[in-house]
Amino acid sequence: MAIGAGLIGMLVVLGILVLLALFVVGIYNALVRLRNQVDNAWSQIDVQLKRRHDLIPNLVETARGYMQHERGTFEAITEARSRAMGAHNVAEASKAEGALTEALSKFMLVVENYPDLKANQNFLSLQETLTSTENKIAFARQGYNDQVLFYNNKIQMFPSNIVAGMFNFAKRDYFEIQNEAERSVPKVSF
C-alpha cells in the first residue's frame, strides 16, 4: 500500500507539473502571437508611410514650377521626408512623421496663394492621393496602437507577466502624436 500511495503522489505531482508546463507554453504562445500582431500592424503603417514618402517628391515637383519663390518650403518638406525615411524605431518614426506632417501642412497653406496650381489636374490628383494616404496612415496607426495595447496588457498582467519576464518580452511603444501641430489635419483644399 505504501508503494501505491507514493506512486499516486508522484503521478499527482507529475500531472501538476505537466499542467503547469502546458499553462506556460499556452501563455508563451499567446505572447508570441501578440508580438507578431504588433509587428504586422507596424508593417501596415510602414507600407502607408512609404506610399506617403514616395508621393511627396511628385507633389513637390508639380508645385515647383508654379511656386518658384517658395524654396524654403520645398527644402523643409525634403528634409522632413529624409528624416522620416531614416527613422529606426517607433519613437523616431513618430517624431519624424510629425515633422513631415507639419511641413506638408505649411506647404498646403502656401499652395492657397497659387490659384493656377490649385487648378492643375495633376496637382489635384496628387492632393487627393495624399489625403487618401493620410487617412490610411491614421487607420494603420490606430490598428497598431490597438495591438500594442493588447500586447502590453498581456506582458504586464498576472500571470502572463511572469512568463513574459522569463522570456524577455519587452513593452512596445505606441505610435503617438508628438506635438500640437501634428494633431491638426493637414489642410488640403480642392
Secondary structure, 3 states (H helix, E strand, C coil): CHHHHHHHHHHHHHHHHHHHHHHHHHHHHHHHHHHHHHHHHHHHHHHHHHHHHHHHHHHHHHHHCCCCCCHHHHHHHHHHHHHHHCCCCHHHHHHHHHHHHHHHHHHHHHHCCCHHHHHCHHHHHHHHHHHHHHHHHHHHHHHHHHHHHHHHHHHHCCCHHHHHHHCCCCCCCCCCCCCHHHHCCCCCCC
